[in-house]
Amino acid sequence: MKTIILNKLSIITIILLMLGLFSCTKEDINLNDLDETIFVRHKNADMPAYIHGNGAEKVFLVILHGGPGGNGLAYRQNTFITEIEKNNAVVYFDQRNSGNAQGSYSEADLTVDIMAEDVLALAKVLKAKFGADAKLFLMGHSWGGALGPATLLKDQNDFTGWIDVAGAHDPKGMYDNYKIILKDIADEQITLENSVQHWQNTLETIEDVSQNFNVDDFFRLNRAAHAGEAKLEEDEVINKSQSDVGDDFVLSNPITNAYNGFGIINILSNKRGLWENVSFTDQLSEITIPSLVLWGKYDLIVPTLYAQEAFDNLGSSDKDLFIFEKSAHSPMSNEPELFADKVIEFINGH
């Protein structure tokens, strides 16, 4: 009997020790230098969020990457690491069917609506982990600028501010706007005698595509926009991209990233009509939290005219617009120091 009692006591002691080792309260986390990975499970998807930086004030910048099908850690470079993460914590989130997100779900679960719910689930998880007093700023770049409004139009109560970086809030209008911006820049660059043959080819592409929306022609124009930005960089119209992707991104399974990215852009584009049916322009007035709109002057991928449109339509009484004179679609790469200044100024001001 005595031996049995001792064994029971030993077992209880071991259990208590294990609980002590594996339990983690908010106080156990080093908020001054966060290096955490959490997974958000929602509607059969497991989506990683990589959290880095200074969380001492419980201020978090949640990034919605581009794509569809991009990768959260692709943004963890340059002044995100050296400046923004020193000011506040940054949450690099892999969206459903993007990056290293996993899950077992059908194509019916790949919609803008469900992906917006995923972001709201992430916000709930962050506040459960770090406290209800945590302040969340939402930043959407490119495609993330469509997912951001979709999220905020569902519920903006968990967010302190919205940062729109070259956001595609009106995918439906991009087909016609590609033709306008590409022609304008082509004419301008030909007049300046910059890469004349390239821009003449661009004009031929514009003439060759269908007048009405065609998904194959949409991606022809999208490729022309990417190629045009590369040419603007080559001709020093914009600053050279300062891309310095860190080890975290290199180690984040590029095979999974590519597979997921191809899958979601195919489903959202071809089967959901993303680029011909979706627009949030008329609903931006319902977004009333403080907002910052950031755009590159030479953005061909999400044309710069969307910057003024976003600013004019946002319903916030506290909003600002800034255009980067030497940037294209990614001012965080073309003018990283100035980009960080604008983001930090906005966050600290709210």
HELIX and SHEET records of a PDB file:
HELIX    1   1 LYS A    2  PHE A   22  1                                  21    
HELIX    2   2 LYS A   26  ASP A   28  5                                   3    
HELIX    3   3 LEU A   31  ASP A   33  5                                   3    
HELIX    4   4 GLY A   72  TYR A   75  5                                   4    
HELIX    5   5 ASN A   78  THR A   79  1                                   2    
HELIX    6   6 PHE A   80  ILE A   84  3                                   5    
HELIX    7   7 GLU A   85  ASN A   87  1                                   3    
HELIX    8   8 GLU A  107  ASP A  109  5                                   3    
HELIX    9   9 VAL A  112  PHE A  130  1                                  19    
HELIX   10  10 GLY A  144  LYS A  154  1                                  11    
HELIX   11  11 PRO A  171  GLY A  173  5                                   3    
HELIX   12  12 MET A  174  THR A  191  1                                  18    
HELIX   13  13 VAL A  196  ASP A  208  1                                  13    
HELIX   14  14 VAL A  215  GLU A  234  1                                  20    
HELIX   15  15 ASP A  247  VAL A  250  1                                   4    
HELIX   16  16 PRO A  254  ASN A  266  1                                  13    
HELIX   17  17 ILE A  267  LYS A  271  3                                   5    
HELIX   18  18 LEU A  274  ASN A  277  1                                   4    
HELIX   19  19 THR A  281  GLU A  286  5                                   6    
HELIX   20  20 LEU A  305  ASN A  313  1                                   9    
HELIX   21  21 PRO A  331  ASN A  334  1                                   4    
HELIX   22  22 PRO A  336  GLY A  349  1                                  14    
SHEET    1   A 8 LEU A  34  HIS A  42  0                                        
SHEET    2   A 8 ALA A  45  GLY A  53 -1                                        
SHEET    3   A 8 ALA A  89  PHE A  93 -1                                        
SHEET    4   A 8 VAL A  59  LEU A  64  1                                        
SHEET    5   A 8 LYS A 135  HIS A 141  1                                        
SHEET    6   A 8 GLY A 161  VAL A 165  1                                        
SHEET    7   A 8 SER A 291  GLY A 296  1                                        
SHEET    8   A 8 LYS A 319  PHE A 324  1                                        
SHEET    1   B 3 LEU A  34  HIS A  42  0                                        
SHEET    2   B 3 ALA A  45  GLY A  53 -1                                        
SHEET    3   B 3 GLN A 102  GLY A 103 -1                                        
END                                                                             
